[in-house]
Amino acid sequence: MDLSKRNMKKLMILITFGIGLFWALTNLSDILAFFSHALHLLFPFILGAIIAFILNIPMTKIENFLRKKQNNKKTKIPIRTISITLSLVIFVGIILLICFLLIPELIENIQLLIKNIPDFISDIQAWVLDLVDSYPEIQNQIEEVFKDTTSVNNIMVTVLNYVINGSLNFITSLVTSVFTIFTAIVFAVYMLSQKEYLERGIKKLMYAYMKKESVTKIMELANLANKTFSKFISGQCVEAVILGMIFFVCLTVLRFPYAVIISVLTTMTALIPMFGAMIAMMIGALLIAVTNPLQAILFIIVFQIIQQIENNFIYPKVVGKSVGLASMWTLMAVILGGSLLGITGMIIGLPLASILYAVLRNETNEQLEKKKIKI
């Protein structure tokens, strides 16, 4: 074996990697716990980066529009500040609009549910009585439980503890969520206001410690990913609005209850590609079932018909076209992504497939040009 300086260096790297891999496998639980804790600490900043990426889409368009207007005028305006402010107003405005549409409907629907609960409970009581008549041993067990005062007291204490602890956990989670969202929005604003500075700093680090050719390829891939994900988000939002409007029209024409709340929920959950609206279907069917179980079954049938039309025709055309994928590959990317990573896979599967497709297409075209083959 040639024990040259170069080979010794490779051997030392290989030995170090082997030792590191063995240590990682023997301490896997500690490593996972460390990364879980780190992810929890960094979550507000990760969420802020995601919000910044989403807000950057309208902000860029607003900036381009303002720059065109500024070129025709002598006075200078703070383009970046105005663009960030308008993007935040749009972002918060959409959330407030959804709340404005949902909250009155929720209050009205909750009142209707409360009104229908006594009849619903009566039906359950009748079912329980029939069950007890059919199976007397169940009645004996219930009587034994309620004869023992200690058991009843223990049940009541357990229920009260559950309610109190649940309420405290809910309040704590709500406060933590508000703080996390506020921190994320502030971080997103900082990122948007200094995005050129951040990009320049990342480029300096890469050029300082990596080969120039590698940095060039990474930057090309990053630009491609940015364009693809931006188009994907825009297309997904357009598709969600179209689907929500279709459901509102159909449910209103067919005189289903809760048309507004189901349509808004469908629009929100449709941001999960192709299968997200199923969540709205289950909630809508549950709401309708309380008032009319037969109508709930009809609602599921109507929902499935619209969903199939949307999945096979509207979604591939609107979202697939925006990311540059054919309808067949769009459907395959979402299904495979969902099978591998669940909801997260459904969301990122399509843009990732589009990036892979674009990279493969470019590499294939370059190889054909080198071989001087035209197809």
N, C-alpha and C positions, 0 to 999 in steps of 0.2 A: 504494500500500500504506500502511495506517495504521500508522505507526511509533510507537505509543503505548508507554508504559512496560510495560504488560501484554504487548503483542505482542513487544516486544524481549526480555522475560524468556523467553517461550515459544520465541523464535528461538534465544536463547543455549542453552537446555536442549536443543533439537533438534540444534544444531551440536555441543554437547558429547557428546551421545549418539552422533552419527554418528562423531566422532573416536574415542570409546571403543570403539565396535563395530569400526571399522577396525583399531585397535590390537589388539583381542582376536583378530580373525581372523588377523592376521599373526603373532601370537605364541601361537597355539593350543596348540602342543606344550608350551611353558613353563607356560602356565596350567593345563593338564591335569596336568602333573608337580607343580605346586604344590598343587593340590587333592588329588592322590593322596597326597602327603607329609603334608598336613594331616589327611586322613582316617586315615592310619596312626597319627598322633600322638593323634588324638581317639578312636580306636576303643575303648579301654577305657572311656571315659566314655559313648560311644554304646551300647556293650554294657551298661553299668551302668544307663543310662536304660531300655533294653528290659527288663532284669531287674526294675527297680523297677516298671515298668508291669505286668509279669506278677504280681509279688508283691503289688501293690496290690489285686488282685482278691480273694485270700483274706484279706488284711489288713483290708480294708474290712468284710467280713462278720464277721470276728472282733471288730473294734472295735464294730460295731453290737450284737453279742451281749453283749459285756462292758458296754457302756453301759446296756443294759436291765437287766442284773444289778446294776449299781452303783446304779441309781436306787432299788432296793429295799433298799439297805444304806447305813449311815452311813459306813462306812470307805471311803476312796478307794484305788484301785489304779492303778498306772501302766499305763493302757490301751494307750498307743502302744508302749511298750517290750515289753509282753507280746505284742501283736499282731505286731510285727515279728519277735520271736524265734520265735513259733509258725509264722509264714509261712516263715521261713528253715529251720526244722526240717522243715516239710513239703516244701519245695523240695529240700533236701539229702537228706532221707529217700527221696524218689522216685528221685533219682539213685543213692543207695546200694542201694536195692532192685533197680533195674535191673542194677547191677553184680553184686549178690548172685545174681541169676538168671542173668546172662550168663556170668560168669567160670567157675563150675564146668562149665557146658555147653560153653564154649569150650575148656577144658582137655581135657574128655572127647572133644570132637569133633576137636581137634587130634591127640590120641593115636590116634583112629580113622583120621584122614586119613594120619598117618605110617605106620600099619599097612598102609593100602591103597596107599600110594605105590609100593612095589616092583612090585605087580601092574600099576599104572598105567604105570610106566616100562617094564615088559616089553612092554606093549601098544604103547607108542610106539616102542620099539626094533624090534619086529616090523614096525610100519608103515614105519619108516625103511629097514629092510633090504629090504622089498618095493619101496620107492621106488627104492633104489639099484640093485636088480636090473632094474628097469624102465628106469632112466635111468643108464647107466654113467658118463656124463660128470660126474655129481654126485660119484661116488666118486673120480674122478680129481682133481677140484678139492679135495676134502677131503684126499687124500693129499699134494697139492702144498703145502697150508697146513702140515701137520704135519711135512713134510720140512724145512721152513725153521725152524730152532730159534729164530731171532730173532723170527719172526712169532708163534710160540707164546709166547715170553717176553713180547712186547709185549701179547698178548692177556691173559696172566695178570696183568701189571702194571696194565693198564687195569681188569680186573675187581676187583683188590684196591683200587685207588684209588677205584673207584666204591663199593665196600662201605664203606671207611673214611670217605669223604666223606659217604656216605648216613647212616652211623651218627652222625657228628658233627652233621650237619644235623638229624637226628631229635632228638638230645639237646637241641640249641639250641632247636629249635621247641617241644619239650616244656616246657623251663624257661620260655621266653617265654610260652607259653600259660597255664601255671600262674600266672605273675605277672599276666598280663592278666586272667584270671578273678578272681583275688583282688582286684585293684584295682577291677574292675567291681562285685563284690559289696559292697565297702566303700563305693564311691560310691553304689550303690543304697540301702544302709542310710541314708546321709546324706540322700539325696533323699526317702526315705519318712518319715524322722523330721522333716523340715522342709518337707514338701510344701505346707502352707498358706502358709508364708513365701515359698516360690518362686512360688506362684500370685499372691500379693499383689504381689510385686516385678514380675512380668511385667505385671500389670494396671496398675500405676503407670506403667511405661514406655510402654505403649500409650496410656493416657489422656493422658499428657504430650505425646506427639508425634503423635497421630492424632485424628481426629474421633470424637466420642462414639458416633455412629450406627455407624461402621465397627467400633469396638471391640465394641459390642454384638453385631453380626452375627458377628464373629470368635469371640467367647466362646460364642455359641449353636452355631456350627459345631464348636468345640473340644469342647463338652459332648456333642454328638451323636456326634462321632468317638470320644470316650472310651467312651461307652456301647456303641457298635457294636463297637469292637474288643474290649472286655471280654467282651461276649456271644459274639463270634466265637471268642475263645480258649477260653472255657468250653465252647462247643459242639464245637469241634475236639478238645479233650481227651476229652470224653465219647465222641465218634465214634471216636477212635483206640482207646480202651479196648474199646468194643463190637466193633470189627473184630478186635482182637487176640484177644479171647475166642472169637469165631467161628472164627478160624483155628486156635486151640489145640484146640477141640473137634473140628473137622473132621479136622485132621491126626492127632490122637490116635485117633479112631474108625477112620480109614482106615489107621492104623499106618504113617505116614510117619516116617522118621528126622528128628532135629533139630526136633521139634515145638515144644519150649519156646523154643529160640533163634530160630526163624523167627517165632514168635508175638510175642516181645518186640521183634524187629527191625521187624516189621510195625506194632506199636503205636507205636514211635518214629518210623518214617518216614511213618506215616499223618498226622502233624502237617502234612505238606505236602499241601494239599487234593487229594483225589480221585486223584492220580497218584503220590503219594509211596510208596505200598505197592509199586509196581513195582520199586523198588530192592531191597526185601526179597525179591521174587520172583526176581530175578536171582541174588542171593546164595544163596538157598535152593536154587534149581535147580542152581547150581554145586556146592554141598555134596553134594546128593543124587546128582548125576551121577558123582561120584568113586566112589561105592559101587554105584550102579545107574542107568545112563543111561536105561533104559526107564521107571523109576519117576520120574525127573526130568521126563520128558515128561508123564506122568500128573499130576505135581504142578503143572506149568504150566497144564494144562487145568483142574484143580480151582481153582487160584488165580484164573484168569481168570473162572470162573463166579462165585466169591464176590465178586470185584472188581466185576463188572458189577452184581450185586445191590446191593452197597454204594454204587456210584456213582449208580445210578438211583433207588434207593428210600431207603436209610438216610441217606446224606449230605445230600441235599436236605431231608429231613424234620427231621433233628437240627440241622445247622448252618444250613441255609437259614431254618428257623423261628426260630432264635436271633437272627439278624440282621435278620429281618423281610422276607426275600425269598421269592418263590414258587420252586418247584422249577425251572421253566424258566429263570428269570433267574439262579438259583444256578449251574446248569450252564453257562450262557452266560458268566457273569462269570469262572469259573475257566478255561474254555477260552481266552477272549480274553486274560485276564491272562497265562496261560502262553505263548500265542503271541507276545505283545509283550515280556515280560520274563523268560521262563523260570520257574524255581522261585520266584523272588521275586514275579513277577507272579501265580503261583498262590496264594501266601500272602496277599498284600495285595489281590488283585483282588476277592475277595468282599466284605470289609468296605468297600472304597472304593465298590463298586457299591451297597452298601446305603446308604452316606452320600449318594451322588448321588441315589438313589431317594427317600430321605427328604426331601432338599432340594427336589427337583422336585415331590414330592407336596405339600409345604407351600406352595410358591410357586403351584402350580396351584390348590389350595384357596383361597388368598387372592385370586387373580385371579377365580375363580368367585364368591366372596363379593362382590367389588367390582361385578361385573356382575350380581349377584343371579340367578345361574343355579344350579339344583339338579339334579344328575344322580344 
